Amino acid sequence: MKSMTGYGKGVIEADGRTLTIELKSVNNRYLDINSRLPKAMSGCDEALRREIQSVIKRGSIDVYFNYENVSESSKTVTVDMALAKEYVSAAKKLRTEFCLDDDFGTTALLRSPEVLKIEYGKDDPEALVKMVSECTAIAVKELDKMRETEGATIRDDLNALVKNIVNALEKVVFRAPKVVEDYRKKLEARIKDALGSVEVDENKLLSEVAFFADKADINEEISRLSSHITQFIDCIKSNEPQGRKLDFISQEMNREINTMGSKSNDAELTNEVLYMKNELEKIKEQIRNIE
C-alpha cells in the first residue's frame, strides 16, 4: 500500500552539465503529470513521463527542473562587426563636431549594447533524453520510497479502524436477536398497563411482534457488512494499488451501516451503528490518500 503524497529529487552531473529534477505528488483520482520542460528539453517529455508511469499509478505529480550547462563548449562569443563600425563612426562624428578627446577605445566599444553576442551551444538530443530519463528515475525512486513509508502508516491506521468496526459489529450480532424479545415484553407490559385486568389477545400480540421482527431484521445487512469487511481487509494486505477498490468497498459498507441504522429501534444497537459510521468516516478520509 502506498500513499499518494510524497517528494523525490534526482541530480545528474555529466560533462559540465547539471540536471536537477524534483517531483511532488498529492492526491488525485487518476495519474496527472504536470511538467513544464525548458525549451532545451522539449524532446524529453516522453522519456520523463515513461519513467514516472512505470512506478506511479495514481496521483497528481508536479515536476520541477533546473538545468545548467557550464561546459567549455556551451557558449561562444561573436562580434557584430557592422554594428561596431557604426559605433566607431558615431564616436568620430561626435569628436569632430564637439572637439572632444578621443577616449572611445576597445573596452568602451565592447560595452556598447548588442556589439557582443553570446550563443549557447546545442545539446546532443539523445544524450539529453538519456540524462532526463536517468535523473527522473532517481527522483521517482525517492518519491516512491516516501509514498511507501507513508502508506505503511495508513495501513496500520486502517487496520485499527476496521478492527473497531468488527468489534462493534460483534456487539450488534449479539444484541440483534434480543431486540425482538425485549420489544415483546415491553409491548405486553404497556398493554397490561393500559387495559388493566383485561386478558391480552395473544394472537394479536404475536402478529404485532412478528411485524416488528420483520421490520427490524438486520441479518442480511450483518451478512453483507461482514463480507465487505473481509474484502476490505484482504485489500489492505495487498501491495498492489487498491485505492479505488477500497473506496468502492467503503461505500458499500456505508450503505449497509445506514440501512442498519434506519431499521434500528433499539438504543444499544443505534449507539453501535453510530460508532461504526464514525469509524468508517475516518477510513474514508484515509482512503483518499491511497494510490
Backbone bond lengths (Angstrom), bond angles and torsions (degrees), N, CA, C in turn:
res aa  C-N    CA-C-N  psi(-1)  N-CA   C-N-CA  omega(-1)  CA-C   N-CA-C  phi
1 M - - - 1.463 - - 1.522 109.40 -
2 K 1.333 115.05 135.43 1.453 120.19 -179.28 1.528 110.27 -128.24
3 S 1.320 114.04 147.70 1.459 120.29 171.94 1.528 108.26 -79.77
4 M 1.324 116.76 162.16 1.456 120.35 174.22 1.526 111.95 -95.08
5 T 1.330 116.71 0.73 1.467 120.99 -178.04 1.524 110.02 -105.88
6 G 1.330 116.58 131.73 1.460 118.55 178.44 1.519 112.34 -179.53
7 Y 1.331 114.33 177.90 1.464 121.42 -178.83 1.524 108.45 -145.21
8 G 1.324 115.50 139.55 1.457 120.34 176.19 1.520 110.78 -145.09
9 K 1.332 115.87 148.05 1.466 120.63 -177.65 1.522 109.57 -136.19
10 G 1.328 115.78 135.37 1.450 121.08 176.26 1.521 110.44 -125.83
11 V 1.340 116.41 141.08 1.464 121.39 178.79 1.526 108.28 -132.87
12 I 1.327 115.87 129.01 1.465 122.13 177.68 1.530 108.88 -126.45
13 E 1.346 116.52 132.42 1.463 121.45 176.34 1.526 108.52 -124.81
14 A 1.338 115.72 128.66 1.470 119.87 179.74 1.520 110.43 -159.79
15 D 1.345 115.88 130.47 1.468 121.75 174.78 1.528 113.22 52.75
16 G 1.333 116.19 44.36 1.454 119.45 178.20 1.511 114.27 76.37
17 R 1.314 117.37 9.22 1.459 122.05 179.03 1.527 109.19 -113.97
18 T 1.306 115.70 139.45 1.474 120.91 178.31 1.523 109.15 -127.97
19 L 1.325 116.01 126.20 1.463 121.86 178.76 1.517 109.30 -122.19
20 T 1.317 115.67 128.13 1.465 121.77 175.86 1.521 108.64 -120.84
21 I 1.324 116.36 128.72 1.468 122.04 177.27 1.519 108.61 -125.11
22 E 1.322 116.36 126.91 1.460 122.37 177.28 1.523 109.32 -115.31
23 L 1.318 116.31 138.65 1.466 122.47 178.75 1.520 109.22 -121.95
24 K 1.318 116.14 129.77 1.469 122.05 175.27 1.525 107.90 -125.66
25 S 1.328 116.29 127.55 1.464 119.43 -177.25 1.525 111.38 -122.24
26 V 1.324 114.84 143.75 1.468 122.46 175.94 1.530 108.14 -135.70
27 N 1.333 115.53 179.32 1.459 120.68 -176.42 1.526 112.40 -63.70
28 N 1.312 115.06 142.65 1.455 121.53 171.75 1.519 108.25 -162.85
29 R 1.310 115.94 148.41 1.459 119.77 -178.67 1.520 111.35 -66.56
30 Y 1.334 116.82 -32.17 1.460 121.75 179.84 1.526 109.03 -126.29
31 L 1.340 116.93 -178.66 1.460 120.85 175.05 1.521 108.74 -86.94
32 D 1.328 115.38 120.18 1.461 121.32 -178.32 1.529 108.24 -130.21
33 I 1.342 116.43 113.31 1.461 121.59 -177.44 1.523 109.25 -103.55
34 N 1.325 116.14 118.67 1.465 121.58 -178.94 1.523 109.06 -109.43
35 S 1.328 116.19 106.17 1.458 119.98 -178.63 1.526 110.07 -133.17
36 R 1.313 115.22 141.61 1.458 121.89 175.02 1.517 107.66 -123.64
37 L 1.314 114.55 89.84 1.455 119.91 -176.32 1.525 111.54 -70.30
38 P 1.327 117.49 141.45 1.466 120.01 171.63 1.521 109.72 -60.52
39 K 1.316 116.45 157.67 1.460 120.80 -177.53 1.525 111.51 -56.53
40 A 1.322 116.41 -36.12 1.463 120.45 -178.38 1.523 112.27 -66.34
41 M 1.337 116.67 -18.00 1.466 120.77 -176.65 1.518 112.99 -113.92
42 S 1.302 117.01 20.30 1.461 120.35 -175.75 1.533 112.94 -58.71
43 G 1.326 116.95 -24.92 1.464 119.74 -179.82 1.516 113.87 -90.85
44 C 1.336 116.70 7.86 1.471 120.56 -175.00 1.525 113.29 -104.84
45 D 1.307 117.08 0.45 1.467 120.14 -174.07 1.531 112.12 -61.58
46 E 1.312 116.53 -41.35 1.466 120.07 -178.39 1.529 111.36 -63.15
47 A 1.326 116.43 -43.12 1.465 120.67 178.72 1.524 110.80 -62.94
48 L 1.321 115.90 -41.37 1.463 121.17 178.38 1.528 111.11 -59.74
49 R 1.325 116.35 -50.98 1.464 121.05 -177.82 1.534 111.60 -65.34
50 R 1.320 116.27 -36.27 1.457 119.81 -179.97 1.530 110.97 -62.39
51 E 1.328 116.75 -42.52 1.473 120.63 179.61 1.531 111.21 -65.42
52 I 1.321 116.83 -41.06 1.468 120.04 -179.76 1.521 110.54 -68.41
53 Q 1.326 117.18 -46.37 1.464 121.56 -177.06 1.525 112.76 -65.84
54 S 1.327 117.03 -23.59 1.463 119.53 179.98 1.525 111.97 -70.00
55 V 1.329 116.74 -18.94 1.468 121.10 -177.25 1.528 112.26 -118.57
56 I 1.326 116.87 -45.51 1.462 122.24 -174.51 1.531 110.03 -94.40
57 K 1.321 116.69 129.86 1.465 121.34 -177.53 1.523 113.35 -108.69
58 R 1.321 116.97 -18.61 1.457 119.59 -175.10 1.524 110.06 -156.36
59 G 1.333 116.68 141.58 1.455 121.31 179.58 1.518 110.84 130.65
60 S 1.331 115.51 163.63 1.463 121.68 176.55 1.523 108.04 -99.89
61 I 1.336 116.38 117.84 1.467 121.75 -175.13 1.524 109.92 -109.09
62 D 1.326 116.65 120.48 1.459 122.12 173.12 1.527 108.31 -98.76
63 V 1.345 115.96 129.73 1.460 121.69 -176.58 1.525 109.71 -112.18
64 Y 1.324 116.10 130.19 1.467 121.68 179.90 1.537 109.21 -122.01
65 F 1.362 116.08 136.86 1.459 122.07 -175.43 1.522 111.25 -120.13
66 N 1.308 113.93 150.04 1.464 120.59 167.47 1.527 106.61 -146.16
67 Y 1.339 116.61 116.80 1.464 121.11 -176.27 1.513 109.56 -125.97
68 E 1.343 116.05 129.52 1.460 121.73 178.62 1.525 109.28 -129.78
69 N 1.322 114.82 133.67 1.462 120.61 176.71 1.518 107.57 -120.99
70 V 1.327 115.89 103.00 1.464 120.69 -178.19 1.533 110.90 -112.51
71 S 1.303 116.43 19.48 1.466 120.00 179.01 1.529 109.99 -70.07
72 E 1.345 116.70 157.65 1.462 121.57 -177.08 1.524 111.99 -62.22
73 S 1.315 115.66 -29.38 1.471 119.61 -177.70 1.516 113.20 -89.14
74 S 1.326 115.70 4.62 1.466 118.06 -173.30 1.522 113.56 -80.95
75 K 1.365 116.92 -20.92 1.458 119.08 -176.36 1.532 110.34 -135.18
76 T 1.322 116.18 144.19 1.470 122.61 172.71 1.521 108.57 -133.96
77 V 1.339 115.41 145.89 1.464 121.03 -178.88 1.530 108.68 -112.02
78 T 1.320 115.86 128.31 1.475 120.87 177.15 1.518 108.93 -124.06
79 V 1.358 115.47 155.94 1.471 121.51 -179.11 1.522 109.22 -110.83
80 D 1.315 115.25 131.84 1.468 120.18 174.60 1.534 106.73 -82.51
81 M 1.361 116.44 93.22 1.461 121.61 -173.71 1.523 112.13 -63.65
82 A 1.302 117.75 -39.00 1.465 120.96 -179.56 1.520 110.66 -61.93
83 L 1.341 115.22 -43.67 1.459 119.17 179.65 1.529 110.56 -68.03
84 A 1.343 116.84 -38.10 1.468 120.82 179.06 1.528 110.52 -61.83
85 K 1.332 117.58 -42.03 1.475 121.37 177.69 1.511 110.89 -60.27
86 E 1.309 117.02 -39.12 1.463 120.58 179.20 1.520 111.07 -64.50
87 Y 1.359 116.71 -41.26 1.463 120.26 177.09 1.541 110.48 -62.04
88 V 1.345 117.68 -44.04 1.463 121.48 -179.35 1.531 110.17 -64.14
89 S 1.326 115.78 -43.01 1.470 120.65 179.58 1.520 111.06 -62.42
90 A 1.349 115.64 -41.77 1.467 119.85 179.43 1.523 110.37 -64.51
91 A 1.338 116.18 -38.35 1.465 120.35 -179.74 1.531 110.67 -64.94
92 K 1.336 117.02 -41.18 1.471 120.22 178.43 1.522 111.49 -63.03
93 K 1.326 117.09 -41.77 1.464 120.88 179.85 1.518 110.93 -62.72
94 L 1.335 116.76 -42.51 1.465 120.60 179.01 1.527 110.82 -64.50
95 R 1.360 117.80 -39.92 1.458 121.81 -179.24 1.524 110.56 -64.96
96 T 1.334 115.94 -42.40 1.468 120.83 -179.66 1.520 111.38 -69.64
97 E 1.287 116.94 -44.12 1.458 122.59 -174.96 1.520 111.39 -67.71
98 F 1.327 116.81 -40.07 1.466 119.56 -173.08 1.537 113.27 -113.95
99 C 1.349 116.89 10.58 1.465 120.90 178.39 1.523 112.41 55.20
100 L 1.282 116.84 50.32 1.473 122.58 -176.89 1.516 110.62 -94.56
101 D 1.332 115.33 157.22 1.465 120.39 173.23 1.528 109.02 -69.77
102 D 1.327 114.88 147.40 1.469 119.33 -179.72 1.537 109.78 -87.81
103 D 1.338 115.86 86.03 1.469 120.11 178.89 1.532 111.70 -111.31
104 F 1.328 116.49 15.25 1.466 120.07 179.67 1.530 108.96 -90.38
105 G 1.337 115.57 93.42 1.456 120.49 -176.43 1.523 113.11 -105.93
106 T 1.324 114.15 -163.73 1.480 120.39 -176.68 1.526 111.93 -63.52
107 T 1.322 116.27 -42.34 1.464 119.73 -178.68 1.518 110.88 -61.32
108 A 1.334 117.11 -45.39 1.467 120.78 179.34 1.519 110.83 -63.04
109 L 1.321 115.24 -37.90 1.473 119.31 -179.93 1.534 111.30 -65.08
110 L 1.346 114.95 -41.60 1.469 118.64 179.50 1.532 112.38 -64.24
111 R 1.334 115.63 -27.88 1.464 119.91 -179.29 1.529 112.41 -82.84
112 S 1.297 116.80 -8.39 1.470 120.21 -178.81 1.533 110.02 -67.66
113 P 1.318 116.89 142.21 1.473 121.09 -176.26 1.528 112.95 -55.59
114 E 1.331 114.52 129.97 1.467 124.33 170.38 1.528 114.70 68.39
115 V 1.347 117.12 9.80 1.462 119.02 174.83 1.529 109.74 -69.73
116 L 1.320 115.62 -42.98 1.464 120.91 177.12 1.531 109.78 -95.34
117 K 1.299 115.14 138.25 1.463 120.82 176.26 1.526 108.96 -124.95
118 I 1.328 114.75 128.75 1.467 120.47 178.59 1.523 108.24 -101.70
119 E 1.298 115.99 121.72 1.454 121.07 179.95 1.529 109.41 -112.56
120 Y 1.310 114.90 134.37 1.458 120.81 -178.89 1.521 110.01 -93.91
121 G 1.314 115.15 134.17 1.457 119.80 178.67 1.521 111.44 -67.85
122 K 1.297 116.52 150.66 1.457 121.36 -179.63 1.528 109.87 -85.90
123 D 1.343 114.94 136.34 1.466 120.29 177.79 1.524 109.67 -77.48
124 D 1.322 114.65 151.83 1.453 120.83 173.29 1.526 108.43 -67.96
125 P 1.331 118.78 116.32 1.472 121.02 -175.47 1.529 113.59 -55.38
126 E 1.336 117.48 -42.21 1.461 120.66 -178.95 1.523 111.26 -66.60
127 A 1.333 115.92 -41.53 1.466 120.06 178.99 1.524 110.81 -64.51
128 L 1.339 116.02 -37.89 1.453 120.65 -179.42 1.529 111.31 -68.59
129 V 1.331 116.69 -40.70 1.471 120.49 177.17 1.524 110.21 -61.54
130 K 1.327 116.14 -43.27 1.459 120.58 178.50 1.525 111.11 -61.54
131 M 1.328 115.33 -42.09 1.464 120.87 -179.68 1.529 110.96 -63.40
132 V 1.330 116.41 -45.29 1.468 121.15 178.86 1.531 110.48 -63.27
133 S 1.330 116.56 -41.73 1.461 120.81 -179.29 1.527 110.94 -62.39
134 E 1.335 116.81 -45.85 1.470 120.96 -179.08 1.524 111.51 -66.76
135 C 1.321 115.78 -41.02 1.468 120.16 -178.89 1.528 110.71 -67.38
136 T 1.326 116.51 -40.91 1.471 120.71 178.29 1.520 110.97 -63.76
137 A 1.333 116.34 -39.85 1.468 120.67 179.87 1.528 110.83 -59.92
138 I 1.341 116.48 -39.94 1.471 120.43 178.04 1.526 110.30 -65.13
139 A 1.333 116.00 -45.75 1.472 120.48 -179.03 1.527 111.12 -64.18
140 V 1.324 116.58 -41.19 1.470 120.77 -179.66 1.529 110.57 -64.48
141 K 1.321 116.27 -39.39 1.465 120.07 179.36 1.521 110.84 -61.32
142 E 1.324 116.61 -43.71 1.472 120.47 177.69 1.525 111.08 -65.06
143 L 1.336 115.57 -43.24 1.456 120.65 179.26 1.522 110.57 -60.55
144 D 1.321 116.52 -45.40 1.464 121.38 -178.17 1.519 111.21 -64.73
145 K 1.325 116.36 -37.56 1.469 120.14 178.87 1.523 110.98 -63.03
146 M 1.337 116.37 -42.15 1.465 119.82 178.48 1.527 110.74 -66.55
147 R 1.323 116.82 -39.98 1.462 120.78 179.15 1.530 111.20 -64.70
148 E 1.332 117.17 -35.75 1.463 121.03 177.35 1.528 111.30 -67.06
149 T 1.326 115.55 -42.38 1.470 120.19 -179.97 1.525 110.95 -61.54
150 E 1.337 115.77 -46.71 1.461 119.17 179.13 1.524 110.76 -68.97
151 G 1.336 116.58 -33.28 1.457 120.65 178.67 1.524 112.08 -63.36
152 A 1.337 116.48 -37.06 1.465 120.36 178.46 1.528 110.83 -63.36
153 T 1.326 115.91 -38.01 1.470 120.12 177.81 1.532 110.66 -66.42
154 I 1.323 116.02 -41.24 1.466 120.15 178.51 1.524 110.52 -64.28
155 R 1.338 117.02 -40.14 1.463 120.47 178.77 1.535 110.80 -59.42
156 D 1.329 116.04 -43.35 1.470 120.00 178.76 1.527 110.80 -61.30
157 D 1.327 116.12 -42.48 1.463 120.29 179.09 1.529 111.12 -63.63
158 L 1.325 116.17 -42.97 1.469 120.16 -179.77 1.522 111.30 -64.97
159 N 1.318 116.57 -39.82 1.475 119.69 177.70 1.521 111.37 -60.88
160 A 1.331 115.45 -42.12 1.468 119.56 179.82 1.529 110.95 -66.87
161 L 1.324 117.14 -42.07 1.460 121.30 -177.57 1.529 111.70 -68.36
162 V 1.335 117.15 -43.44 1.463 119.25 -179.39 1.527 109.99 -69.25
163 K 1.337 117.27 -30.17 1.468 120.16 175.40 1.523 110.36 -64.68
164 N 1.333 116.95 -37.22 1.463 120.55 176.93 1.529 110.68 -62.70
165 I 1.337 115.83 -39.34 1.468 119.61 178.87 1.522 110.19 -67.68
166 V 1.339 117.14 -39.76 1.473 120.83 178.20 1.528 110.18 -60.73
167 N 1.335 116.40 -44.72 1.474 120.08 179.57 1.527 111.29 -62.20
168 A 1.324 116.60 -41.22 1.463 120.19 178.91 1.529 110.70 -67.00
169 L 1.325 116.59 -38.28 1.472 120.05 179.50 1.527 110.93 -65.59
170 E 1.317 116.65 -36.90 1.466 119.95 176.93 1.536 110.61 -60.87
171 K 1.315 116.66 -38.24 1.466 120.41 176.89 1.528 111.16 -66.73
172 V 1.345 115.54 -37.30 1.469 120.09 177.26 1.518 110.19 -64.23
173 V 1.338 117.02 -44.51 1.468 121.90 179.58 1.532 110.36 -60.67
174 F 1.320 116.01 -39.13 1.468 120.51 179.59 1.529 111.73 -70.42
175 R 1.315 116.03 -36.94 1.463 120.78 -174.77 1.532 113.28 -82.96
176 A 1.321 117.60 -34.85 1.471 121.85 -171.54 1.531 114.37 -52.59
177 P 1.348 120.62 -46.96 1.475 119.54 -178.82 1.527 113.96 -64.11
178 K 1.312 117.37 -23.81 1.461 121.43 -177.43 1.526 112.63 -82.95
179 V 1.323 116.21 -16.54 1.463 120.12 -176.12 1.522 111.01 -63.90
180 V 1.325 117.66 -43.18 1.471 121.54 -178.34 1.528 110.46 -65.52
181 E 1.327 116.39 -42.78 1.461 119.67 -179.50 1.530 110.83 -65.63
182 D 1.313 116.55 -41.02 1.465 119.76 176.71 1.523 110.85 -63.10
183 Y 1.329 116.51 -39.14 1.466 120.59 178.46 1.526 110.55 -62.42
184 R 1.326 116.48 -42.43 1.469 120.57 179.35 1.529 110.70 -60.49
185 K 1.329 116.55 -45.70 1.467 120.22 -178.78 1.534 111.21 -64.06
186 K 1.312 116.06 -43.00 1.468 120.10 -179.76 1.522 111.04 -66.27
187 L 1.343 116.10 -41.98 1.460 120.04 -179.63 1.529 110.70 -64.58
188 E 1.320 115.58 -43.69 1.470 120.18 179.81 1.523 110.57 -63.56
189 A 1.324 116.74 -39.49 1.468 120.76 179.59 1.526 110.50 -66.34
190 R 1.344 117.60 -40.57 1.461 120.44 179.58 1.530 111.35 -65.84
191 I 1.328 114.84 -39.20 1.478 118.49 179.47 1.519 110.45 -64.78
192 K 1.315 116.97 -43.28 1.464 120.74 180.00 1.522 110.85 -64.91
193 D 1.322 116.07 -38.47 1.465 119.28 177.51 1.523 110.89 -64.32
194 A 1.327 115.76 -35.92 1.466 119.89 -177.44 1.531 112.61 -78.77
195 L 1.360 116.08 -37.42 1.477 119.45 -174.78 1.523 113.90 -99.45
196 G 1.312 116.17 -9.68 1.457 118.49 178.96 1.522 111.35 70.42
197 S 1.328 116.17 -122.52 1.469 122.05 -174.91 1.529 112.92 -85.36
198 V 1.310 117.85 -2.45 1.464 120.59 179.89 1.521 109.39 -67.60
199 E 1.333 115.59 133.58 1.453 121.17 -176.35 1.538 110.21 -69.19
200 V 1.322 116.01 136.71 1.462 122.19 -179.44 1.517 109.72 -76.48
201 D 1.341 116.23 135.64 1.463 120.89 175.95 1.531 107.58 -76.76
202 E 1.347 114.36 106.14 1.462 119.57 -174.33 1.525 112.32 -62.93
203 N 1.315 117.22 -36.92 1.468 120.72 -178.81 1.526 111.74 -64.27
204 K 1.347 115.14 -43.68 1.455 119.13 178.49 1.522 110.88 -66.52
205 L 1.345 115.67 -37.41 1.456 120.17 178.49 1.529 110.29 -62.98
206 L 1.326 115.99 -46.56 1.467 120.17 179.47 1.526 111.71 -63.72
207 S 1.320 116.31 -37.13 1.454 121.04 178.90 1.531 110.65 -63.89
208 E 1.329 115.49 -42.87 1.461 120.39 179.58 1.533 110.68 -66.22
209 V 1.340 115.52 -41.68 1.456 120.14 179.25 1.539 110.49 -65.22
210 A 1.339 116.63 -40.21 1.464 121.15 179.25 1.527 110.76 -64.09
211 F 1.330 116.12 -39.97 1.467 120.41 177.90 1.523 110.31 -63.00
212 F 1.328 116.64 -43.43 1.472 121.05 178.72 1.520 110.78 -63.97
213 A 1.355 115.78 -43.46 1.460 120.29 -178.40 1.527 111.34 -60.69
214 D 1.342 115.90 -40.15 1.461 119.85 179.92 1.529 110.73 -67.91
215 K 1.332 114.78 -40.13 1.461 119.94 -178.65 1.527 111.78 -69.79
216 A 1.321 116.97 -33.68 1.467 121.71 -174.99 1.529 113.04 -96.47
217 D 1.319 117.48 2.72 1.459 120.54 -177.32 1.539 111.19 -67.24
218 I 1.321 117.27 121.75 1.473 121.55 -179.11 1.533 111.19 -121.09
219 N 1.330 117.14 17.84 1.468 120.10 -179.29 1.529 111.91 -60.01
220 E 1.334 116.32 -39.92 1.458 119.55 -179.54 1.527 110.57 -65.43
221 E 1.320 116.23 -42.15 1.465 120.42 179.56 1.533 110.88 -65.61
222 I 1.330 115.94 -38.52 1.462 119.93 177.92 1.525 110.30 -62.22
223 S 1.325 116.62 -44.58 1.463 121.50 -179.59 1.529 111.10 -62.75
224 R 1.322 116.74 -44.85 1.462 120.05 -178.95 1.519 111.69 -67.36
225 L 1.333 115.88 -42.28 1.463 119.16 179.81 1.523 110.35 -63.52
226 S 1.320 117.59 -39.57 1.470 121.45 177.61 1.519 110.67 -60.79
227 S 1.330 116.10 -41.58 1.463 120.65 178.50 1.519 111.20 -64.29
228 H 1.326 116.22 -44.18 1.467 120.28 179.51 1.531 111.11 -62.88
229 I 1.321 116.57 -38.60 1.465 120.56 179.59 1.526 110.40 -63.83
230 T 1.336 116.26 -41.37 1.466 120.51 177.92 1.529 110.81 -61.04
231 Q 1.337 116.33 -44.46 1.470 120.23 178.17 1.525 110.94 -63.56
232 F 1.316 115.64 -39.79 1.469 121.03 -179.14 1.524 110.28 -62.06
233 I 1.322 116.99 -45.59 1.463 121.57 -179.28 1.527 110.52 -64.11
234 D 1.325 116.90 -40.15 1.464 120.57 177.55 1.524 111.17 -61.79
235 C 1.327 116.52 -38.85 1.465 121.23 -179.21 1.521 112.22 -65.70
236 I 1.320 116.86 -43.72 1.468 118.77 -176.06 1.532 111.48 -74.17
237 K 1.325 116.86 -11.04 1.470 119.74 173.68 1.519 111.54 -82.85
238 S 1.336 116.27 -20.24 1.461 121.10 -175.78 1.522 111.82 -74.29
239 N 1.334 116.08 148.36 1.460 121.27 175.89 1.531 112.00 -93.49
240 E 1.321 116.84 -3.18 1.456 121.48 177.62 1.533 110.07 -83.45
241 P 1.335 118.33 157.13 1.476 120.01 176.44 1.522 110.94 -58.44
242 Q 1.332 116.34 124.16 1.465 121.26 -174.92 1.522 112.64 -128.23
243 G 1.327 117.81 8.14 1.464 120.92 -173.48 1.518 113.67 -55.55
244 R 1.326 117.04 -49.46 1.469 120.09 -177.06 1.530 111.17 -66.55
245 K 1.327 116.31 -40.42 1.462 119.70 179.94 1.518 111.00 -65.54
246 L 1.331 116.39 -42.13 1.462 120.17 178.43 1.528 110.83 -64.05
247 D 1.323 115.89 -36.84 1.462 119.82 177.70 1.529 110.57 -62.19
248 F 1.327 116.51 -43.05 1.468 120.79 178.95 1.534 111.15 -64.76
249 I 1.338 116.21 -45.80 1.474 119.80 -178.89 1.522 110.55 -62.63
250 S 1.321 117.03 -39.88 1.475 119.90 -179.59 1.525 110.91 -64.28
251 Q 1.341 117.11 -34.67 1.466 120.19 176.36 1.529 110.87 -65.32
252 E 1.333 116.60 -39.64 1.463 120.54 177.77 1.527 111.25 -67.71
253 M 1.312 116.62 -37.96 1.469 120.50 176.23 1.523 110.07 -62.70
254 N 1.313 115.09 -42.12 1.463 120.16 179.29 1.529 111.35 -61.81
255 R 1.350 115.55 -38.47 1.467 119.84 179.21 1.538 111.47 -61.64
256 E 1.331 115.76 -45.16 1.474 119.30 -178.50 1.528 111.54 -68.72
257 I 1.316 117.00 -39.21 1.473 120.27 179.33 1.526 110.11 -65.40
258 N 1.327 117.61 -41.31 1.465 120.71 177.77 1.524 111.58 -62.60
259 T 1.333 116.68 -40.03 1.466 120.02 179.04 1.525 110.43 -65.20
260 M 1.321 116.87 -40.22 1.473 120.13 175.58 1.523 110.25 -58.14
261 G 1.325 114.90 -44.12 1.462 118.97 -178.88 1.509 112.61 -63.65
262 S 1.338 117.09 -38.57 1.467 119.87 -179.48 1.519 112.12 -70.35
263 K 1.339 117.24 -26.34 1.475 121.10 -179.92 1.526 112.26 -89.58
264 S 1.315 115.92 -16.81 1.460 119.44 -174.27 1.528 111.81 -69.40
265 N 1.318 114.92 131.83 1.468 121.72 174.73 1.522 108.99 -129.17
266 D 1.350 113.16 34.57 1.456 120.07 -175.32 1.525 108.23 -140.49
267 A 1.320 116.94 129.82 1.468 121.70 -174.98 1.523 112.01 -61.57
268 E 1.330 116.81 -41.29 1.464 120.43 -178.39 1.534 111.08 -65.69
269 L 1.332 115.49 -43.90 1.461 119.43 177.45 1.523 111.11 -63.61
270 T 1.316 116.91 -42.79 1.463 121.63 -179.28 1.520 111.01 -59.93
271 N 1.324 116.70 -41.30 1.471 120.42 179.20 1.530 111.42 -61.73
272 E 1.336 116.27 -41.98 1.457 120.19 179.49 1.526 111.40 -67.71
273 V 1.330 116.36 -38.31 1.465 121.03 178.40 1.529 110.05 -63.90
274 L 1.330 116.28 -44.31 1.467 120.13 178.82 1.523 111.44 -63.15
275 Y 1.328 115.88 -36.96 1.467 120.10 178.19 1.531 110.46 -65.13
276 M 1.346 116.09 -45.06 1.467 119.82 178.36 1.525 110.93 -61.40
277 K 1.306 116.59 -40.71 1.470 120.57 -179.66 1.526 110.63 -64.23
278 N 1.312 116.67 -39.83 1.459 121.02 179.36 1.533 111.25 -65.29
279 E 1.332 116.52 -43.09 1.459 120.33 178.78 1.529 111.03 -66.92
280 L 1.325 116.52 -35.12 1.459 120.43 179.09 1.530 111.07 -67.15
281 E 1.321 117.35 -34.89 1.466 120.17 176.92 1.529 110.30 -63.27
282 K 1.328 116.86 -37.72 1.465 120.67 176.64 1.532 110.09 -65.11
283 I 1.328 115.68 -39.12 1.468 120.33 178.01 1.520 110.51 -62.44
284 K 1.316 116.79 -44.86 1.466 121.03 -178.53 1.527 111.36 -62.95
285 E 1.328 116.74 -34.70 1.465 120.27 176.65 1.529 110.89 -64.33
286 Q 1.324 116.11 -41.13 1.465 120.32 179.76 1.516 111.58 -69.09
287 I 1.330 116.39 -38.68 1.464 120.85 -177.29 1.524 111.14 -61.86
288 R 1.314 117.72 -30.57 1.466 120.84 -179.01 1.520 112.58 -60.66
289 N 1.328 116.42 -16.42 1.464 119.87 -178.01 1.535 112.47 -108.37
290 I 1.344 116.81 11.90 1.462 120.38 -178.01 1.522 110.77 -99.20
291 E 1.325 116.21 135.65 1.467 120.39 178.59 1.535 110.12 -65.53
